[in-house]
Amino acid sequence: MTDTINKKVISIFNKSKIAPESPESDMVKYFKGFNYVRFDKDLNGRPFNEEHLVEYSEKCEYIIRVMREKSTHVALYNYKVPHDKLIEFISKFANNELNGKIIEIDKYIAETLA
């Protein structure tokens, strides 16, 4: 999504943490061990368009940084993961097919890079 939506979501989580009785805290919900914020419309008040969201998701790729301890030092592995393989990649850590500690997941769209 846009950086504006990301900033709004982060702001809602931060405000709800600082002021649990704030209107923002009413937007934060909890399900299966995780907090979330749901939007039914975009920031312009229009309903989301499923086709546009799918097209956007298909353009996304992720760099996933994983810290691993080597025999005498720590190394940082940077994996390039396409959007349709993200869940598969993360599940490999849960199944111990891959090991290490995920440090960061950075999303980018390849066509927007210079």
Long-range contacts (C-beta under 8 A, 24 or more apart in sequence): 1-56, 2-43, 4-43, 5-39, 5-42, 5-43, 8-43, 9-37, 12-37, 13-37, 57-83, 58-83, 58-84, 59-83, 59-109, 59-110, 59-111, 60-107, 60-108, 60-109, 61-107, 61-108, 61-109, 61-110, 62-86, 62-105, 62-106, 62-107, 62-108, 63-104, 63-105, 63-106, 63-108, 64-89, 64-102, 64-104, 64-105, 64-106, 65-102, 65-103, 65-104, 65-105, 65-106, 66-98, 66-100, 66-101, 66-102, 66-103, 67-100, 67-101, 67-103, 68-99, 68-100, 68-101, 76-103
